[in-house]
């Protein structure tokens, strides 16, 4: 009989989630410092677009298709018991990925100007903004091979059951950014450079830091790297064959980002930054819940699929989706209910004005439903790769992206930049829904009745939580603790969130939402420092 996936999956997700939470909280601090130093200025818009260019290529080859193709293949080789073969595959994958991304980085540096013109043609109308974006793009393209190596290293560690350090590694990027903003931004004018150049330097330092954090644990596991070019390796060929359609699928997503960027740069000044600031807040729960559960699920599903244990695949996947919904639905409602006070608390200081708060809060409310879709896709899409089906997620990705592009073109005309966020949210939910339906057909069943019951119950609990949060904050702001002092804001928001969690926990207990109790109990164990016997090491 297949053993229940719950405890091991929840422990693994808890390890990844605790580290990812630290990283994402540092990311919010980074965004606070950015907002204070640059607000939604032309320099910030230029940085956002310039960083998006190497980021798109990173998503295209490194994080998206590479993770989905590499981790299942590496996990199968590892499950065979031949660790030397797994290390050999790891060396060859890192070598191939590094060579490809170095070439792409060189090409990106050489053609930064026409690439920027294609992404942000409207910037040419603002004196100096286009030229600054080109310079920043050239600075940041070397980030690509660094992050590609770190993604491969993190994938190997996850396959080995090591989740804590890989989830914590991105924190180095945030630490580097905060340090460079505080230390280098004031020095840039004296060096003849714009202050925002310090952020480009931070990107490179952060990319290198991720590799340096991961490498010692990988070596401790027995991995030794040397350049190993072996294009005829069957396992490496399998990875490349999976990456081919996977890259096309991610490319479809990036096409939509490309369309969004063009549409956003055509809006009022600050629109690109408003969308990014809002997405950063939404990405906090995605990073904590979505990435944590997905990184814990994929190696397990891959191992079960490698043994052709389909009941275990179904059980693990169904449990992961329910756990994801039990965490992301309340997070979605909370972001909508407390969006404006959260944005004000995090960002509104320095050059970030009250008008920017209103603009970002509007974008956040439009983005928020996409949290459910984004997070669920992180579990569902890689499962197809574990089942050696790279075609289906590509087709679904193309459908959702075409829908997204069409929605955004229509909605931006009516709702401006907020329409771009709404279109993206709708498309992400559509993507998740289609993937779920096709996986259910492929695997036979995914405990659909139990999933619907969990979704209905968590929706009711979340609605009660959202109403309590909004009502309490409104009462505190108008009757008990009015004013905009920072400490007052912290008390209001903190009290509202605390009360909302109490209402959510009580509602979940009354409605018997097992997945929420499971996740909540795991969090309490982590906070108490309790070590579960047999839990994967970080």
matplotlib code that plots the C-alpha trace (Angstrom):
import matplotlib.pyplot as plt

x = [0.0, 1.2, 2.2, 0.5, 2.5, 1.3, 3.8, 7.0, 5.6, 4.5, 7.9, 9.8, 7.6, 8.0, 11.7, 11.7, 8.9, 10.7, 13.8, 11.8, 9.9, 13.2, 14.2, 10.9, 10.8, 14.3, 12.9, 10.2, 12.8, 14.7, 11.6, 11.1, 14.6, 14.1, 10.9, 12.4, 15.5, 13.8, 10.0, 8.3, 10.8, 12.3, 15.4, 13.3, 11.3, 14.6, 16.0, 12.8, 12.9, 16.6, 16.5, 13.5, 15.5, 18.1, 15.4, 13.3, 16.2, 16.8, 13.2, 13.4, 16.4, 17.4, 14.6, 11.6, 12.5, 15.7, 14.1, 11.1, 13.4, 16.5, 15.0, 12.8, 15.7, 18.3, 15.8, 15.3, 19.1, 19.5, 16.7, 18.5, 21.1, 24.0, 25.0, 28.2, 26.0, 23.8, 26.9, 28.1, 24.8, 24.9, 28.4, 27.3, 24.1, 25.9, 28.6, 26.0, 23.9, 26.8, 28.1, 24.7, 24.0, 27.4, 26.9, 23.4, 24.9, 27.5, 24.9, 22.6, 25.4, 26.2, 22.6, 21.3, 20.3, 17.9, 16.6, 15.7, 14.2, 11.9, 10.9, 10.5, 10.1, 8.3, 11.4, 13.1, 10.7, 12.1, 15.6, 18.2, 15.8, 16.4, 20.2, 20.1, 18.1, 20.6, 23.5, 21.8, 20.9, 24.6, 25.6, 23.1, 23.3, 26.2, 23.8, 22.3, 25.1, 25.4, 21.8, 21.7, 24.4, 22.6, 19.4, 21.1, 22.8, 19.5, 17.7, 20.3, 20.0, 16.2, 16.4, 18.6, 16.0, 17.8, 15.4, 16.4, 19.7, 18.3, 15.3, 17.5, 20.0, 18.0, 18.2, 21.8, 20.4, 18.2, 21.0, 23.3, 20.7, 20.0, 23.7, 24.5, 21.5, 22.7, 26.4, 26.9, 23.9, 25.3, 28.7, 27.6, 27.4, 30.9, 32.0, 30.2, 27.4, 23.6, 22.6, 20.6, 23.8, 24.4, 21.4, 23.0, 26.1, 23.9, 22.4, 25.8, 26.9, 23.6, 23.9, 27.4, 26.3, 23.6, 26.3, 28.6, 25.8, 24.8, 28.2, 29.5, 26.4, 26.6, 30.3, 29.4, 27.0, 29.9, 29.6, 32.8, 32.6, 34.8, 34.1, 32.4, 31.1, 29.2, 26.6, 25.9, 25.0, 21.4, 20.3, 21.6, 19.9, 16.6, 17.0, 17.6, 14.6, 12.4, 13.8, 13.0, 9.2, 9.6, 11.5, 8.7, 6.2, 8.1, 8.8, 5.0, 4.8, 7.6, 5.9, 3.1, 5.5, 6.9, 3.4, 2.7, 6.0, 5.2, 1.7, 2.9, 5.6, 2.9, 0.9, 1.7, 5.2, 5.6, 3.2, 6.0, 7.2, 3.7, 3.1, 6.4, 5.9, 2.5, 3.8, 6.5, 3.9, 1.9, 5.0, 5.7, 3.0, 3.8, 7.4, 6.5, 3.7, 3.9, 7.7, 8.0, 5.3, 6.4, 10.1, 9.1, 6.5, 8.5, 11.3, 8.6, 6.4, 9.5, 10.6, 7.1, 6.9, 10.3, 9.0, 5.8, 3.9, 0.9, -1.2, 1.6, 1.8, -1.9, -1.9, 1.1, -0.2, -3.7, -2.5, -0.1, -2.9, -5.2, -2.4, -1.7, -5.3, -5.6, -2.8, -3.2, -6.9, -6.7, -3.6, -5.5, -8.4, -6.0, -4.2, -7.4, -8.9, -5.7, -4.0, -3.9, -2.6, -0.1, 1.3, 1.3, 3.2, 5.8, 6.5, 5.1, 8.2, 10.9, 10.2, 7.2, 4.1, 0.5, -0.5, 1.9, 0.3, -3.1, -1.8, 0.1, -2.8, -5.1, -2.6, -2.3, -6.1, -6.1, -3.1, -4.2, -6.5, -3.5, -1.8, -3.9, -3.2, 0.5, 1.1, -0.9, 0.8, 4.2, 3.0, 1.0, 3.2, 6.4, 4.4, 3.9, 7.7, 8.0, 5.7, 7.8, 5.2, 6.6, 4.0, 0.9, 2.2, 3.5, 0.1, -1.7, 0.9, 0.4, -3.4, -3.2, -0.7, -2.7, -5.7, -3.7, -2.4, -5.9, -7.3, -4.5, -4.9, -8.6, -8.4, -5.5, -7.6, -10.4, -8.6, -5.1, -2.1, -4.5, -6.1, -2.7, -2.6, -6.2, -5.6, -2.5, -4.5, -7.3, -4.8, -2.9, -6.1, -7.1, -3.6, -4.0, -7.5, -6.6, -3.5, -5.5, -8.2, -5.6, -3.7, -6.9, -7.5, -4.0, -3.9, -7.4, -8.5, -7.1, -9.6, -11.7, -14.6, -12.3, -10.6, -13.9, -15.0, -11.7, -11.9, -15.5, -14.6, -11.5, -13.3, -15.9, -13.2, -11.2, -14.3, -14.9, -11.2, -11.2, -14.3, -12.8, -9.5, -11.1, -13.7, -11.1, -8.6, -11.3, -12.5, -8.9, -8.0, -11.2, -12.0, -9.1, -5.7, -6.1, -3.0, -0.2, 2.8, 4.8, 4.3, 0.6, 0.5, 2.4, 0.0, -3.1, -1.9, -0.4, -3.5, -5.7, -3.6, -3.4, -7.2, -7.7, -5.5, -7.4, -10.7, -9.2, -7.9, -11.2, -13.2, -10.9, -11.3, -15.1, -15.2, -12.7, -10.2, -7.5, -4.9, -5.0, -4.6, -1.7, 0.1, -0.6, 0.7, 3.9, 4.4, 4.0, 6.5, 9.0, 8.4, 8.9, 12.2, 10.9, 12.8, 10.7, 12.4, 13.4, 12.8, 15.0, 18.1, 18.4]
y = [0.0, 3.5, 5.4, 8.8, 11.7, 14.2, 14.3, 14.0, 16.5, 19.0, 18.7, 19.2, 22.1, 23.6, 23.5, 25.2, 27.6, 28.8, 29.6, 31.1, 33.2, 34.7, 35.4, 37.0, 39.1, 40.4, 40.9, 43.2, 45.1, 45.5, 46.9, 49.2, 50.6, 50.8, 52.7, 55.1, 55.8, 55.9, 55.8, 55.3, 57.5, 57.3, 55.7, 53.0, 52.4, 52.1, 49.6, 47.5, 47.2, 46.6, 43.9, 42.3, 41.6, 39.2, 38.0, 36.9, 34.9, 33.5, 32.3, 31.0, 28.7, 28.6, 28.6, 27.6, 24.9, 23.8, 23.1, 21.2, 19.1, 18.6, 17.7, 14.8, 13.3, 13.8, 12.3, 9.2, 8.6, 9.2, 6.8, 4.1, 4.1, 5.2, 8.4, 8.7, 8.6, 11.4, 13.5, 13.0, 14.1, 17.2, 18.2, 17.8, 19.7, 22.6, 22.7, 22.8, 25.4, 27.6, 27.5, 28.4, 31.2, 32.8, 33.0, 34.5, 37.0, 38.1, 38.5, 40.4, 42.9, 43.4, 44.0, 45.7, 48.8, 47.1, 44.8, 47.7, 49.5, 46.5, 46.3, 50.0, 52.1, 54.8, 55.5, 57.2, 60.1, 60.8, 62.4, 60.0, 57.3, 55.0, 55.4, 54.6, 51.5, 50.3, 50.8, 49.0, 46.1, 45.6, 45.7, 43.0, 40.4, 38.6, 37.7, 35.1, 32.4, 32.9, 32.3, 29.3, 27.5, 28.2, 26.8, 23.6, 23.3, 24.0, 21.3, 18.7, 19.6, 19.4, 16.0, 14.9, 16.1, 19.2, 22.1, 24.7, 26.1, 26.2, 28.1, 30.5, 31.1, 33.9, 35.9, 36.8, 38.7, 40.8, 41.3, 42.5, 44.9, 46.4, 46.8, 48.4, 50.8, 52.0, 52.1, 52.6, 54.8, 57.9, 57.3, 56.9, 60.6, 61.1, 58.3, 59.9, 57.3, 57.5, 56.3, 53.4, 51.8, 50.6, 48.3, 46.7, 46.0, 44.5, 42.1, 40.7, 40.4, 38.7, 36.2, 35.3, 35.0, 32.4, 30.1, 30.6, 29.7, 26.5, 25.2, 24.1, 21.9, 20.4, 19.5, 18.1, 15.7, 14.5, 16.6, 17.7, 19.9, 19.8, 20.9, 17.9, 18.3, 15.2, 16.0, 12.2, 11.5, 9.9, 11.5, 14.9, 14.5, 13.7, 16.9, 18.9, 17.2, 18.1, 21.6, 22.2, 22.2, 23.5, 26.5, 27.1, 27.0, 29.5, 31.6, 31.9, 33.3, 35.7, 36.8, 37.9, 39.7, 41.4, 42.6, 43.8, 45.7, 47.5, 48.3, 49.5, 51.7, 53.4, 54.3, 57.2, 57.5, 55.0, 52.4, 49.8, 50.4, 50.3, 46.9, 45.6, 46.9, 45.2, 42.0, 41.8, 41.9, 39.2, 37.1, 36.9, 34.2, 32.7, 32.3, 31.0, 28.6, 28.0, 27.6, 25.7, 23.1, 22.8, 22.2, 19.5, 17.9, 17.6, 15.2, 13.0, 12.9, 12.2, 9.4, 7.8, 8.2, 6.6, 3.5, 3.7, 4.0, 6.0, 5.7, 7.4, 10.1, 10.8, 10.8, 13.1, 15.5, 15.7, 16.4, 19.1, 20.9, 20.8, 22.1, 24.9, 26.0, 25.9, 28.5, 30.6, 31.3, 33.0, 34.9, 36.1, 37.4, 39.0, 40.9, 42.3, 43.2, 44.9, 45.9, 49.7, 49.7, 47.0, 49.0, 52.2, 50.4, 48.8, 51.5, 55.0, 57.0, 59.0, 59.4, 57.0, 59.2, 58.6, 58.6, 55.8, 53.9, 54.1, 53.1, 50.0, 49.0, 49.0, 46.8, 44.5, 44.0, 43.1, 40.8, 39.0, 36.2, 35.2, 34.1, 30.9, 30.2, 31.0, 28.8, 25.8, 25.9, 25.5, 22.1, 20.9, 21.9, 20.1, 16.9, 16.5, 16.6, 14.0, 11.9, 12.5, 14.6, 18.0, 18.7, 19.2, 22.0, 23.8, 23.7, 24.9, 27.6, 28.9, 28.9, 30.8, 33.3, 34.1, 34.6, 36.8, 38.9, 39.4, 40.3, 42.8, 44.5, 45.0, 45.7, 48.2, 50.5, 50.5, 50.2, 51.3, 49.5, 47.8, 46.0, 44.4, 43.0, 41.7, 40.0, 38.3, 37.0, 35.6, 33.8, 32.3, 30.8, 29.5, 27.9, 26.1, 24.9, 23.4, 21.7, 20.1, 18.8, 17.2, 15.7, 14.2, 12.6, 11.4, 9.9, 8.7, 10.9, 13.4, 13.2, 15.9, 15.6, 16.2, 19.0, 20.8, 20.3, 21.8, 24.7, 25.6, 25.4, 27.4, 30.0, 30.4, 30.6, 33.1, 35.3, 35.5, 36.3, 39.0, 40.7, 40.7, 42.1, 44.9, 45.8, 45.9, 47.9, 50.4, 50.8, 51.2, 53.8, 55.9, 55.5, 54.2, 54.8, 57.4, 59.0, 57.9, 57.6, 54.5, 52.9, 53.5, 51.8, 48.8, 48.4, 48.7, 46.4, 43.9, 43.8, 43.4, 40.5, 38.8, 39.0, 37.8, 34.7, 33.9, 34.1, 32.0, 29.3, 29.2, 29.0, 26.3, 24.2, 24.6, 23.7, 20.8, 21.9, 19.2, 20.7, 24.0, 22.3, 20.3, 23.3, 25.4, 22.6, 22.3, 26.1, 25.9, 23.1, 25.2, 28.2, 26.0, 24.7, 21.1, 18.7, 16.0, 12.6, 11.7, 15.1, 15.9, 17.9, 21.4]
z = [0.0, -0.8, 2.3, 2.9, 1.5, 4.0, 6.9, 4.7, 2.2, 4.9, 6.7, 3.5, 2.5, 6.0, 5.7, 2.3, 3.5, 6.6, 4.6, 1.7, 4.2, 5.5, 1.9, 0.9, 4.0, 3.1, -0.4, 1.0, 3.0, -0.3, -1.9, 1.0, 0.6, -3.2, -2.8, -0.3, -2.5, -5.9, -5.6, -9.0, -10.8, -14.3, -12.9, -11.2, -14.4, -16.3, -13.8, -13.8, -17.6, -17.8, -15.2, -16.9, -20.0, -18.5, -16.1, -19.1, -20.5, -17.0, -16.8, -20.3, -19.9, -16.3, -13.8, -15.8, -18.4, -16.6, -13.3, -14.9, -17.1, -14.9, -11.5, -12.7, -14.7, -12.0, -9.4, -11.5, -11.9, -8.2, -7.4, -9.3, -6.5, -8.7, -7.1, -9.3, -12.4, -10.8, -10.1, -13.6, -15.0, -12.7, -14.0, -17.6, -17.1, -15.3, -18.1, -20.9, -19.1, -18.3, -21.9, -23.4, -20.9, -21.3, -25.1, -24.5, -22.1, -24.6, -27.3, -24.9, -24.0, -27.7, -28.7, -25.6, -27.5, -30.1, -27.4, -25.2, -28.1, -28.7, -25.1, -24.2, -27.3, -25.4, -23.2, -26.2, -25.7, -22.2, -22.3, -21.0, -19.9, -22.9, -22.7, -19.0, -19.6, -22.2, -19.9, -17.0, -19.3, -20.3, -16.7, -15.7, -18.4, -16.7, -14.0, -16.3, -16.1, -12.3, -11.6, -14.1, -12.2, -8.9, -10.2, -11.2, -7.8, -6.0, -8.1, -7.2, -3.5, -3.6, -5.3, -2.4, 0.1, 1.1, 1.0, 3.5, 2.0, -1.6, -0.4, 1.6, -1.2, -2.9, 0.3, -0.7, -3.7, -1.4, 1.1, -1.7, -3.0, 0.5, 1.1, -2.2, -1.9, 1.5, 0.7, -3.0, -4.1, -2.3, -4.0, -7.6, -8.5, -7.3, -9.6, -12.5, -12.6, -11.9, -8.4, -9.9, -11.3, -7.7, -8.2, -11.3, -9.3, -6.5, -9.1, -10.0, -6.4, -5.5, -8.4, -7.3, -3.7, -4.5, -6.0, -3.1, -0.6, -2.4, -3.3, 0.1, 0.9, -2.6, -2.0, 1.4, -0.3, -2.5, -5.6, -7.3, -10.4, -13.4, -17.0, -18.6, -22.2, -23.2, -25.8, -26.4, -22.8, -23.0, -19.7, -20.8, -24.1, -22.3, -20.3, -23.5, -25.2, -22.3, -22.2, -25.9, -25.5, -22.0, -23.3, -25.8, -23.0, -20.9, -24.1, -24.5, -21.0, -21.6, -24.8, -22.6, -20.3, -23.4, -24.4, -20.8, -20.7, -23.9, -22.8, -19.4, -20.8, -22.8, -19.6, -17.3, -15.8, -12.9, -14.3, -14.7, -11.2, -9.7, -11.3, -10.0, -6.5, -6.4, -7.8, -5.2, -2.4, -4.2, -4.7, -1.0, -0.4, -3.8, -2.6, 0.8, -0.1, -3.8, -4.2, -0.9, -1.7, -5.3, -4.5, -2.0, -4.3, -7.5, -6.3, -4.6, -7.7, -9.9, -7.6, -7.6, -11.4, -11.9, -10.0, -12.1, -8.8, -10.1, -7.0, -5.1, -7.8, -7.5, -3.8, -3.4, -6.1, -4.8, -1.3, -2.6, -4.5, -1.4, 0.8, -1.7, -1.8, 2.0, 2.2, -1.0, -0.9, 2.6, 1.4, -1.7, 0.4, 2.9, 0.2, -1.1, 2.3, 3.6, 0.4, 0.9, 4.5, 3.7, 0.7, 2.8, 5.6, 3.3, 0.8, 1.6, 2.7, 1.0, -2.7, -2.6, -2.3, -1.2, -4.8, -5.4, -2.6, -4.1, -7.5, -6.2, -4.0, -7.0, -9.0, -6.0, -5.8, -9.5, -9.2, -6.0, -7.5, -9.7, -6.5, -6.5, -10.2, -10.1, -7.0, -8.2, -11.6, -9.8, -8.6, -11.7, -14.6, -13.5, -12.8, -16.6, -17.0, -14.3, -16.3, -19.4, -21.1, -22.1, -24.8, -22.7, -20.4, -23.5, -25.2, -22.1, -21.6, -25.1, -24.7, -21.4, -22.7, -25.8, -23.6, -21.3, -24.2, -25.6, -22.2, -21.5, -24.9, -24.2, -20.4, -20.6, -22.8, -20.2, -16.8, -17.6, -16.0, -13.5, -16.4, -17.1, -13.6, -13.9, -17.2, -15.9, -12.8, -15.0, -17.3, -14.4, -13.0, -16.4, -16.8, -13.5, -14.2, -17.6, -16.2, -13.4, -15.8, -18.1, -15.2, -13.9, -17.3, -17.4, -13.9, -13.6, -10.6, -8.3, -5.4, -7.0, -4.6, -1.6, -3.4, -4.1, -0.5, 0.7, -1.6, -0.6, 3.1, 2.8, 0.7, 3.5, 6.2, 4.1, 3.5, 7.3, 7.8, 5.2, 6.6, 10.1, 8.9, 6.8, 9.5, 12.4, 10.4, 9.4, 13.0, 14.3, 11.7, 12.2, 15.9, 18.0, 16.3, 13.6, 12.0, 9.7, 12.1, 11.3, 14.7, 14.5, 11.1, 12.4, 15.3, 13.1, 10.4, 12.9, 15.0, 12.0, 10.6, 14.0, 14.5, 10.9, 11.6, 14.7, 12.8, 10.0, 12.4, 14.3, 11.1, 9.7, 12.9, 12.8, 9.1, 9.7, 7.1, 7.7, 5.3, 7.1, 10.5, 9.1, 7.8, 10.9, 13.2, 11.2, 11.5, 15.3, 15.4, 13.5, 15.8, 18.9, 17.5, 17.5, 15.2, 13.6, 13.6, 10.1, 8.6, 5.7, 6.5, 5.3]

ax = plt.figure().add_subplot(projection="3d")
ax.plot(x, y, z, "-o")
ax.set_aspect("equal")
plt.show()
